[in-house]
C-alpha cells in the first residue's frame, strides 16, 4: 500500500495537484506564512533532507508527471508530514490523502518511498 498527500480539493483532477512540500514552499517563498511557521517549515524541510533519501529526479530522464508516494510502513515520515498539513490548514489549504495498491509504473524505490508515473495520479 502506498500513500500520497496532495494540496487541493476532491473536485480537482489528481494529476494536476502538487504535494504539501511544494505548497508549503510556495507559501513560505511568497511571504504568506507567519515567522514562526517559516521556522517550523524550514526545520521540517531540514529534517526530511537529512533523513529521507532524495530520489534522483534531476539526473533521471523521468517524465514531468513522475510523483512520489510513501510506503505505508514509513510511518515516521508520514507522521512528520502532518505538521506541514496543520500549518497549511491554517492557511485554508486543503490536503487530501490518497492511498492505493496500484500507483502506476514504479521508476524508483527505496526503503520508504517510490516514484511512479500514472495517468490517474
C-alpha positions in Angstrom: 0.0 0.0 0.0 1.2 3.5 -0.9 0.1 6.9 0.5 0.4 10.3 -1.1 -0.8 13.8 0.1 -1.9 16.4 -2.4 -3.0 20.0 -2.0 -6.4 20.6 -3.4 -10.0 19.5 -3.1 -11.7 16.3 -4.2 -13.2 18.0 -7.3 -9.8 18.7 -8.8 -8.0 16.2 -11.1 -5.5 14.3 -9.0 -2.9 14.5 -11.8 -2.9 18.3 -11.7 -2.2 18.7 -7.9 1.1 19.0 -6.2 2.1 17.9 -2.7 2.2 19.7 0.6 6.0 20.3 0.4 5.5 22.3 -2.7 2.5 24.1 -1.3 4.4 25.0 1.9 7.4 26.2 -0.1 5.2 28.4 -2.3 3.5 30.0 0.8 6.9 30.5 2.5 8.6 32.0 -0.5 5.7 34.4 -1.1 5.7 35.6 2.5 2.3 34.1 3.2 3.4 32.4 6.5 3.9 33.8 9.9 7.5 33.9 11.1 7.1 31.0 13.5 5.6 28.9 10.7 8.5 29.6 8.5 10.8 28.4 11.2 8.8 25.2 11.6 8.6 24.6 7.9 12.3 25.1 7.5 13.0 22.8 10.4 10.8 20.1 8.8 12.4 20.5 5.4 15.8 20.1 7.0 14.7 17.0 8.9 13.4 15.4 5.7 16.6 16.4 3.8 18.7 14.7 6.5 16.5 11.6 7.0 14.7 10.7 3.7 16.7 9.6 0.6 16.2 12.0 -2.3 15.0 10.3 -5.5 17.3 11.3 -8.4 14.7 13.5 -10.2 17.3 15.8 -11.7 19.7 13.1 -13.0 16.9 10.8 -14.3 15.1 11.0 -17.6 11.7 10.6 -15.8 8.7 12.3 -17.3 7.4 15.5 -15.7 4.4 13.7 -14.2 6.6 11.3 -12.0 5.4 11.6 -8.4 6.4 10.3 -5.0 4.5 8.0 -2.7 5.3 6.9 0.8 5.2 3.3 1.6 2.7 2.9 4.5 5.5 1.4 6.6 7.3 4.7 6.5 5.2 6.0 9.5 7.9 8.3 10.9 7.9 10.3 7.6 4.1 10.2 7.2 3.6 11.4 10.8 6.0 14.3 10.3 4.1 15.4 7.3 1.1 16.1 9.5 3.0 19.0 10.9 3.1 20.6 7.5 -0.6 19.7 6.9 -1.6 21.5 10.1 0.2 24.7 9.0 -1.4 24.5 5.5 -4.8 24.0 7.0 -4.4 27.3 9.0 -4.0 29.0 5.5 -7.1 27.4 4.1 -5.1 24.8 2.0 -6.9 21.5 1.8 -4.7 18.4 1.8 -6.1 15.1 0.5 -4.8 11.8 1.5 -4.7 9.2 -1.3 -4.0 5.5 -0.7 -3.5 2.9 -3.4 -2.1 -0.5 -4.1 -1.5 0.4 -7.7 0.4 3.7 -8.1 1.3 3.1 -11.7 4.7 2.2 -13.2 7.4 2.3 -10.5 10.5 4.2 -11.6 12.4 4.3 -8.3 12.1 2.6 -4.9 13.9 2.9 -1.6 13.1 1.7 1.9 10.5 4.5 2.5 9.1 5.7 -0.9 8.6 5.1 -4.5 8.5 7.3 -7.6 5.9 6.3 -10.2 4.0 7.5 -13.2 0.3 7.0 -13.9 -2.3 8.7 -16.0 -4.6 8.6 -13.0 -2.4 10.3 -10.5 
